Amino acid sequence: FSRAVQANPSSGDSSAEELASITQVQGEYMPITKEKPVVNLVKVTEEMKTFKAYQKLRVERTNQRHLGARLKRAAEAEKEDKKP
């Protein structure tokens, strides 16, 4: 389809016959539905109150960062133990 009627239509534009035979979509084609998020309410426990999320994330990031070096060190220690 062309956006505007032009004297010389582009190569990708539909012909006048095709444009005349097309029917407009009537009514509700795809209804917009909003899903309400499900919120589960729970009581705050003492464990939740004392949990330090930022500290836990930092420790886990550090563990992940040093994982390769720790595995290498463990492999070298194992190799040293196997030597007579």
DSSP file (Angstrom, degrees, kcal/mol; ACC not computed):
  #  RESIDUE AA STRUCTURE BP1 BP2  ACC     N-H-->O    O-->H-N    N-H-->O    O-->H-N    TCO  KAPPA ALPHA  PHI   PSI    X-CA   Y-CA   Z-CA
    1    1 A F              0   0    0      0, 0.0     2,-0.3     0, 0.0    14,-0.0   0.000 360.0 360.0 360.0 146.3    0.0    0.0    0.0
    2    2 A S        -     0   0    0      1,-0.1     3,-0.1    12,-0.1     0, 0.0  -0.768 360.0-138.1 -99.8 151.5    1.2    3.5   -0.6
    3    3 A R  S    S+     0   0    0     -2,-0.3     2,-0.3     1,-0.2    -1,-0.1   0.829  87.7  21.7 -77.6 -32.0    0.8    6.2    2.0
    4    4 A A  S    S-     0   0    0     -3,-0.0     2,-0.5     0, 0.0    -1,-0.2  -0.963  89.3-101.5-135.4 152.3   -0.3    8.8   -0.4
    5    5 A V        -     0   0    0     -2,-0.3     2,-0.3    -3,-0.1     3,-0.1  -0.613  46.7-170.3 -74.2 123.2   -1.8    8.7   -3.9
    6    6 A Q        -     0   0    0     -2,-0.5    -4,-0.0     1,-0.1    -1,-0.0  -0.831  33.3-130.3-117.2 154.3    1.1    9.5   -6.3
    7    7 A A  S    S+     0   0    0     -2,-0.3    -1,-0.1     1,-0.3    -2,-0.0   0.904 108.8  31.3 -66.3 -40.7    1.1   10.2  -10.0
    8    8 A N  S    S-     0   0    0     -3,-0.1    -1,-0.3     0, 0.0     0, 0.0  -0.895  89.7-147.7-119.2  99.5    3.8    7.5  -10.5
    9    9 A P        -     0   0    0      0, 0.0    -4,-0.1     0, 0.0     6,-0.0  -0.275  21.5-108.6 -66.6 152.7    3.4    4.7   -7.9
   10   10 A S    >   -     0   0    0      1,-0.1     3,-0.9     4,-0.1    -4,-0.0  -0.212  31.6-103.0 -73.2 169.9    6.5    3.0   -6.7
   11   11 A S  T 3  S+     0   0    0      1,-0.2    -1,-0.1    -2,-0.0     0, 0.0   0.808 119.5  49.5 -68.4 -29.3    7.3   -0.6   -7.7
   12   12 A G  T 3  S+     0   0    0      2,-0.0    -1,-0.2   -11,-0.0     2,-0.1   0.528  88.0 107.3 -87.8  -5.3    6.2   -2.1   -4.3
   13   13 A D  S <  S-     0   0    0     -3,-0.9     2,-0.1     1,-0.1   -11,-0.0  -0.358  74.3-108.9 -74.6 152.7    2.8   -0.3   -4.2
   14   14 A S        -     0   0    0      1,-0.1   -12,-0.1    -2,-0.1    -1,-0.1  -0.426  35.4-107.7 -76.8 154.7   -0.4   -2.1   -4.8
   15   15 A S     >  -     0   0    0     -2,-0.1     4,-2.1     1,-0.1     5,-0.2  -0.310  28.7-107.1 -77.8 167.7   -2.4   -1.6   -8.0
   16   16 A A  H  > S+     0   0    0      1,-0.2     4,-1.8     2,-0.2     5,-0.1   0.852 119.8  54.2 -64.2 -35.5   -5.6    0.4   -8.1
   17   17 A E  H  > S+     0   0    0      2,-0.2     4,-1.5     1,-0.2    -1,-0.2   0.907 108.9  47.8 -66.3 -41.7   -7.6   -2.8   -8.6
   18   18 A E  H  > S+     0   0    0      1,-0.2     4,-0.7     2,-0.2    -2,-0.2   0.898 111.2  51.0 -65.4 -39.5   -6.1   -4.5   -5.6
   19   19 A L  H >< S+     0   0    0     -4,-2.1     3,-0.5     1,-0.2    -1,-0.2   0.863 109.3  50.8 -65.9 -35.5   -6.8   -1.4   -3.5
   20   20 A A  H 3< S+     0   0    0     -4,-1.8    -1,-0.2     1,-0.2    -2,-0.2   0.805 109.2  50.8 -72.5 -29.1  -10.4   -1.3   -4.6
   21   21 A S  H 3< S+     0   0    0     -4,-1.5     2,-0.2    -5,-0.1    -1,-0.2   0.541  86.5 104.3 -87.9  -6.0  -11.0   -5.0   -3.7
   22   22 A I    <<  -     0   0    0     -4,-0.7     2,-0.4    -3,-0.5    -3,-0.0  -0.554  60.2-146.3 -80.5 137.6   -9.6   -4.8   -0.1
   23   23 A T        -     0   0    0     -2,-0.2     2,-0.2     3,-0.0    -2,-0.1  -0.816  16.2-119.7-103.5 145.5  -12.0   -4.7    2.8
   24   24 A Q        -     0   0    0     -2,-0.4     2,-0.3     1,-0.1    -1,-0.0  -0.569  31.7-107.2 -80.3 142.5  -11.4   -2.8    6.0
   25   25 A V        -     0   0    0     -2,-0.2     2,-0.4     1,-0.0     4,-0.1  -0.550  39.8-157.5 -70.0 129.2  -11.3   -4.8    9.2
   26   26 A Q        -     0   0    0     -2,-0.3     2,-0.0     2,-0.1    -1,-0.0  -0.848  44.8  -1.2-111.0 145.8  -14.4   -4.1   11.2
   27   27 A G  S    S-     0   0    0     -2,-0.4     2,-0.8     1,-0.0    -2,-0.0  -0.248 110.4 -17.3  80.5-164.9  -15.0   -4.5   14.9
   28   28 A E        +     0   0    0      1,-0.2    -2,-0.1    -2,-0.0    -1,-0.0  -0.692  58.2 174.0 -83.9 112.0  -12.6   -5.7   17.6
   29   29 A Y  S    S+     0   0    0     -2,-0.8    -1,-0.2     1,-0.3    -3,-0.0   0.950  74.8   4.9 -85.1 -56.2   -9.7   -7.5   15.9
   30   30 A M  S    S-     0   0    0      2,-0.0    -1,-0.3     0, 0.0     2,-0.0  -0.898  81.5-140.1-131.2 102.9   -7.4   -8.2   18.8
   31   31 A P        -     0   0    0      0, 0.0     2,-0.7     0, 0.0    -3,-0.0  -0.328  16.2-123.4 -66.0 143.0   -8.8   -7.1   22.2
   32   32 A I        -     0   0    0      2,-0.0     2,-0.5    -2,-0.0    -2,-0.0  -0.768  33.4-176.6 -87.1 119.9   -6.4   -5.5   24.6
   33   33 A T        -     0   0    0     -2,-0.7     2,-0.6     2,-0.0     0, 0.0  -0.972  14.3-154.4-121.4 131.1   -6.3   -7.4   27.8
   34   34 A K        -     0   0    0     -2,-0.5     2,-0.5     2,-0.0    -2,-0.0  -0.906  12.6-144.2-104.2 124.1   -4.3   -6.4   30.8
   35   35 A E        -     0   0    0     -2,-0.6    -2,-0.0     1,-0.0     3,-0.0  -0.726  15.6-130.5 -86.5 131.5   -3.4   -9.2   33.2
   36   36 A K        -     0   0    0     -2,-0.5     2,-0.1     1,-0.1    -1,-0.0  -0.670  27.3-115.8 -80.5 131.2   -3.4   -8.3   36.8
   37   37 A P        -     0   0    0      0, 0.0     2,-0.6     0, 0.0    -1,-0.1  -0.394  24.4-123.3 -67.8 143.3   -0.2   -9.3   38.5
   38   38 A V        -     0   0    0     -2,-0.1     2,-0.6     2,-0.0    -3,-0.0  -0.773  26.6-167.5 -89.7 121.9   -0.6  -11.9   41.3
   39   39 A V        -     0   0    0     -2,-0.6     2,-0.7     2,-0.0     0, 0.0  -0.946   5.7-158.1-113.7 119.0    0.8  -10.7   44.6
   40   40 A N        -     0   0    0     -2,-0.6     2,-0.4     2,-0.0    -2,-0.0  -0.860  11.8-147.8 -97.1 119.1    1.2  -13.2   47.3
   41   41 A L        +     0   0    0     -2,-0.7     2,-0.3     0, 0.0    -2,-0.0  -0.712  21.5 175.5 -88.4 133.9    1.3  -11.7   50.7
   42   42 A V        -     0   0    0     -2,-0.4     2,-0.3     3,-0.0    -2,-0.0  -0.934  34.7-102.5-132.8 157.5    3.4  -13.3   53.4
   43   43 A K        -     0   0    0     -2,-0.3     2,-0.5     1,-0.1     0, 0.0  -0.588  40.3-112.3 -78.0 141.6    4.3  -12.5   56.9
   44   44 A V        -     0   0    0     -2,-0.3     2,-0.1     4,-0.1    -1,-0.1  -0.638  36.8-153.6 -77.5 121.6    7.8  -11.0   57.4
   45   45 A T     >  -     0   0    0     -2,-0.5     4,-1.7     1,-0.1     5,-0.1  -0.433  27.2-110.1 -91.9 168.9    9.9  -13.5   59.3
   46   46 A E  H  > S+     0   0    0      1,-0.2     4,-2.0     2,-0.2     5,-0.2   0.856 120.1  57.0 -64.8 -35.1   12.9  -12.8   61.5
   47   47 A E  H  > S+     0   0    0      1,-0.2     4,-1.1     2,-0.2    -1,-0.2   0.900 106.0  49.7 -62.9 -40.5   15.1  -14.5   58.9
   48   48 A M  H  4 S+     0   0    0      1,-0.2    -1,-0.2     2,-0.2    -2,-0.2   0.876 110.0  51.6 -64.6 -37.6   13.8  -12.0   56.3
   49   49 A K  H  < S+     0   0    0     -4,-1.7    -1,-0.2     1,-0.2    -2,-0.2   0.874 114.7  40.9 -68.1 -36.9   14.5   -9.1   58.6
   50   50 A T  H  < S+     0   0    0     -4,-2.0     2,-0.2    -5,-0.1    -1,-0.2   0.575  87.6 112.4 -90.1  -8.7   18.1  -10.2   59.3
   51   51 A F     <  -     0   0    0     -4,-1.1     2,-0.8    -3,-0.2    -3,-0.0  -0.467  55.4-153.5 -69.1 129.8   19.0  -11.2   55.7
   52   52 A K     >  -     0   0    0     -2,-0.2     4,-2.1     1,-0.2     5,-0.1  -0.851  14.4-179.3-106.9  96.5   21.5   -8.9   54.1
   53   53 A A  H  > S+     0   0    0     -2,-0.8     4,-2.5     2,-0.2     5,-0.2   0.909  78.4  49.9 -66.5 -45.2   20.9   -9.1   50.4
   54   54 A Y  H  > S+     0   0    0      1,-0.2     4,-2.4     2,-0.2    -1,-0.2   0.927 112.0  48.4 -62.2 -44.6   23.6   -6.7   49.2
   55   55 A Q  H  > S+     0   0    0      1,-0.2     4,-2.2     2,-0.2    -1,-0.2   0.908 111.4  50.4 -61.6 -42.3   26.2   -8.5   51.3
   56   56 A K  H  X S+     0   0    0     -4,-2.1     4,-2.3     1,-0.2    -2,-0.2   0.905 110.4  49.6 -62.7 -43.1   25.1  -11.9   50.0
   57   57 A L  H  X S+     0   0    0     -4,-2.5     4,-2.5     1,-0.2    -2,-0.2   0.912 110.6  49.9 -62.7 -42.9   25.2  -10.7   46.4
   58   58 A R  H  X S+     0   0    0     -4,-2.4     4,-2.3     2,-0.2    -2,-0.2   0.910 111.1  48.8 -63.6 -42.4   28.8   -9.3   46.9
   59   59 A V  H  X S+     0   0    0     -4,-2.2     4,-2.5     1,-0.2    -1,-0.2   0.920 112.9  47.3 -63.5 -43.6   30.0  -12.6   48.4
   60   60 A E  H  X S+     0   0    0     -4,-2.3     4,-2.3     2,-0.2    -2,-0.2   0.882 111.5  50.3 -67.5 -37.8   28.5  -14.6   45.5
   61   61 A R  H  X S+     0   0    0     -4,-2.5     4,-2.2     2,-0.2    -1,-0.2   0.907 111.8  48.8 -64.8 -40.5   29.9  -12.3   42.9
   62   62 A T  H  X S+     0   0    0     -4,-2.3     4,-2.1     2,-0.2    -2,-0.2   0.919 110.8  50.0 -64.8 -43.5   33.3  -12.6   44.5
   63   63 A N  H  < S+     0   0    0     -4,-2.5     4,-0.5     1,-0.2    -2,-0.2   0.905 111.9  48.1 -60.6 -41.4   33.0  -16.4   44.7
   64   64 A Q  H >< S+     0   0    0     -4,-2.3     3,-0.7     1,-0.2     4,-0.4   0.887 111.0  51.1 -66.5 -38.7   32.1  -16.5   41.0
   65   65 A R  H 3< S+     0   0    0     -4,-2.2     3,-0.3     1,-0.2     4,-0.3   0.868 116.0  40.1 -67.5 -37.0   35.0  -14.2   40.1
   66   66 A H  T 3X S+     0   0    0     -4,-2.1     4,-2.2     1,-0.2    -1,-0.2   0.359  86.6 100.2 -94.5   5.1   37.6  -16.3   41.9
   67   67 A L  H <> S+     0   0    0     -3,-0.7     4,-2.4    -4,-0.5     5,-0.2   0.914  81.2  48.9 -59.7 -47.0   36.2  -19.7   40.9
   68   68 A G  H  > S+     0   0    0     -4,-0.4     4,-2.3    -3,-0.3    -1,-0.2   0.915 112.5  47.3 -61.6 -44.8   38.7  -20.3   38.1
   69   69 A A  H  > S+     0   0    0     -4,-0.3     4,-2.5     1,-0.2    -1,-0.2   0.885 112.2  50.4 -65.0 -38.5   41.7  -19.5   40.3
   70   70 A R  H  X S+     0   0    0     -4,-2.2     4,-2.2     2,-0.2    -2,-0.2   0.894 110.8  48.5 -67.6 -39.5   40.4  -21.6   43.1
   71   71 A L  H  X S+     0   0    0     -4,-2.4     4,-2.3     2,-0.2    -2,-0.2   0.906 112.3  49.2 -65.2 -40.7   39.9  -24.6   40.8
   72   72 A K  H  X S+     0   0    0     -4,-2.3     4,-2.4     2,-0.2    -2,-0.2   0.921 111.3  49.1 -63.6 -44.3   43.4  -24.2   39.3
   73   73 A R  H  X S+     0   0    0     -4,-2.5     4,-2.2     1,-0.2    -1,-0.2   0.889 111.4  49.8 -62.9 -40.0   44.9  -24.0   42.8
   74   74 A A  H  X S+     0   0    0     -4,-2.2     4,-2.1     2,-0.2    -1,-0.2   0.889 110.4  50.1 -66.6 -39.0   43.0  -27.1   43.8
   75   75 A A  H  X S+     0   0    0     -4,-2.3     4,-2.1     2,-0.2    -2,-0.2   0.899 111.4  48.4 -66.3 -40.1   44.2  -29.0   40.7
   76   76 A E  H  X S+     0   0    0     -4,-2.4     4,-2.2     2,-0.2    -2,-0.2   0.891 111.1  50.4 -66.6 -38.8   47.8  -28.0   41.4
   77   77 A A  H  X S+     0   0    0     -4,-2.2     4,-1.9     2,-0.2    -2,-0.2   0.885 110.5  49.8 -66.0 -37.9   47.5  -29.1   45.1
   78   78 A E  H  X S+     0   0    0     -4,-2.1     4,-1.5     2,-0.2    -2,-0.2   0.888 109.8  51.1 -66.3 -38.8   46.1  -32.4   43.9
   79   79 A K  H  X S+     0   0    0     -4,-2.1     4,-0.9     1,-0.2    -2,-0.2   0.889 109.2  50.9 -65.4 -39.2   48.9  -32.8   41.5
   80   80 A E  H  < S+     0   0    0     -4,-2.2     3,-0.4     1,-0.2    -1,-0.2   0.867 107.8  53.1 -65.4 -36.9   51.4  -32.1   44.3
   81   81 A D  H  < S+     0   0    0     -4,-1.9    -1,-0.2     1,-0.2    -2,-0.2   0.826 105.6  54.4 -67.9 -31.3   49.8  -34.7   46.5
   82   82 A K  H  < S+     0   0    0     -4,-1.5    -1,-0.2    -5,-0.1    -2,-0.2   0.720  85.9  99.2 -77.0 -21.0   50.1  -37.4   43.8
   83   83 A K     <        0   0    0     -4,-0.9    -3,-0.0    -3,-0.4     0, 0.0  -0.420 360.0 360.0 -67.5 140.5   53.9  -36.9   43.4
   84   84 A P              0   0    0      0, 0.0    -1,-0.1     0, 0.0    -3,-0.1   0.494 360.0 360.0 -74.6 360.0   55.9  -39.5   45.3
